[in-house]
Amino acid sequence: MRLAVFASGEGTNFQAILDAVSGGALPAEVACCISNTPDAGALERAEQHDVPTEVIPPASFENPETFGRALLDSLAAQDVTFVALAGYMQKIPPSVVDAYRGAMTNIHPALLPAFGGQGMYGMHVHHAVLDYGVHWTGATVHLVDEEYDHGPIVLQEPVPVYANDTPEALADRVRKVEHRLYPEALRLFAENRVHQNDRAIEFDDPGHPRRSPTDSE
């Protein structure tokens, strides 16, 4: 797997991916890091690990079609086979979604389909969770399609919400799960253990709850 990571911010999930690769837990090569802003901390992390970087701001292009072509050209130049969105705050153009359908994932700081969709990102999610009064939130890794936070769910893990939680405390607790969950999901793809049937995702890995029939006991 030649992996491209798209990130707009500090890049803590990107760091978790880099650590998993360097530690041997993720059999992949990080081919590049792409951001929409030159100020992204993820770019510094990439440079520290000798990962090629590129800044491709959507505002520099006339429309999503030309923006998509620029992204695809950059991915092709690095022979990218899989894309991981890690705090990337831009909608992916349809041409890129189509080119990497089934090979592009995103990490979301809630248990989708709850607290997802346009405008639901970062601290906005944790504020919404606390305002709604739910007892559980979590993290979700899902495949990317043309809608926000809509693609088939790959992995999820719940996180408790406490009565005295602040958005910051909740975000820290969810982030710890994200940093473990995202590299694990990417490992499953890298080892070709993920099988999609419409919206159903199954694994031929006995360590995960959804297994393919060939692994049933």
N, C-alpha and C positions, 0 to 999 in steps of 0.2 A: 504494500500500500504506500503510494506517494501522496502524502497528506498536505493539503493547504488549509491553513487556519485563517478565518476572517475575524478580525477583532477591532473594536472601536475604542476600548477603554484601557483600563489598567492591565488586563490580560492575566488574571489569576487562574482562570480555567486553561488558558494557553500554557501557563507555567506548569499546571498539573499534567497536561499532555506531554510537554517537554520532559518532565521528570519521569513519567511513565516510560517514554521511549528510551531515555538514557539509562533507566534502571532495568530495562529488559522486560517490563510488564506489558508493553505495547509494541508488537512487531510491525513497526511502520517507520518511514522516513519522513520527517517534516520538511517538505519541499519548499515551502514559502509561507510568509505571513503577509496578508493583504489587509489594509485598513482604508477607511474613508477619510481619515484625518491624520495629519503628520504629528499630532500631539499624543497619539495613543501610546500608553505605556507598554503595550504589547510589542510595539516595534523595537523598543529598547531591549526587551527580553529576547526577541528574535536575534538581534545583533549580538547579544552576549553569547548566544549559542550558534553563531555563524549560520543562521538561517536567512536566506534571501528575503528582502522585504520590498513591498511596493505600496505606494499610496495612490489610490484611484478614487478621487472625490466625485460623486455623482453630479455635483453642480457644474463640473467642467464639461458635461455632455449635454447635447440638445434634448435627448429623450432616453427612456429606459432601454431602447433598442441599441443605441450607440454605446451606452454605459455597459450593457450586457456584452457587446462585442469586445470591449476593452478588457473586461474581466475574463472572458473566454480566451482571449489572446494571451493574457498573462498566465492563466492556468495551463494552456497548451505549451507555452515556452518552458514550463517547469515539469512537464509530463505528469501533471496531477491526475490521480485516479480517484481521489475522495476529498470532499470538502467538509470541514467542521466549522460551523459558526459558533463563536465563543464570545458573546457579548458584542455582536455586530449589529449596529443600530441603523441598518438600511435594509429596505425591502429588496430581496434578490430578484433581478429581472427574470421574466418568464423564460428567456432563451437559456439562461444559466441553470435554472431549475430543471428544464427539460434535458439539458445536456448531462446533468449529474443526478437525474431522477433515481432514487434508490441508493445514491452514493453521496448524499449530503444530509448532515444532521445538524440539529440545534439543541442547545441546553436552555431550559426554561425554569425559573425559580418558583415553581408551584406545581401542583398535581393537575396537569391538563386533563380534561378540557376546562377545569375551573381556573379563573383568574388568568386567562389568556386573551389574545387578540390584540388589535391595534391599540397602542398606548399602554399596554400592559408589559412593562419591562423594568428591570432594576428595582429601585426602591418603590416605584409606583405599585408593584405587585405586593410588596410586604405591607405597605400602608393599606391596600385594599383588603388583604387577608385579615389584618387586625380590625379594620372598620367593620367587616362583615361578621366577625365573631366566631369564625370556624375554630375547631379544636385541633385540626391537622392541616398542615401544608406539606411541601416537599419539593422535590426536583424531578424534572422529566427530560429525558432525551428522546427526541422524535425526529423522524425523517421530515425533510422540508418539501412542501409543495407550494402552490401559488398563493395560498392564504396564510395569514399570520397564525402561527402556533396551531396548525391544523393537521399536519401530516401524521401518519401512523406512529403510534407510541412504541418506542424500542425498550426503554427501561424507565422505571419510576421507583422512588423511595420516599416514604412518608417522613415528616419531621413534626414533632409535637409543637403546638402553640400554647404558651403559658400565659396565665392571667396577667402577669406583670411584664410581659414582653414589650419592648420597644421595637420599632421597625429595624433599627440597627442591630439589636441583639438577635432578632429573628433572622435577619439577612446573614449574619455571621454563622449561625447554626445551619442554615440551608446551604451556604457556600461550602462548608466542610463536606457535605454530602455530594454536592456538585463535583468537587475536586476528585472524589473517588468514583462517582458514577460515570462521568463522561469518558475517562480513559478506559473503563471497563466496557462500555458500549462500543467504543472504537476498536477495542481488542476483538470483540465478537465479529465485527465486520472484517477486520484484517485477517482473521482466521477463517473467513467464509462460513461462519456458523449461523448467519442470520438468513431467515427465509420469510419472504413476504407473500401473503395471500390476501389481496385486496388491502383491508386495513389491519388484518391480523398479522402479527409478527411472532414467529416461533424460532427457537434455537435448538440446534443439535448439541446442546451443552447441558449436562445434568446438573450443573450448578445454578441454573436459572429456572424459574417456575414454568415457563412456557417451553416445552420441548417438542421436537418433531416426533411423529409416531414411531420412527425407527429407533428412538431411544427410550420408548416407554417400556416399563417393566411388565 
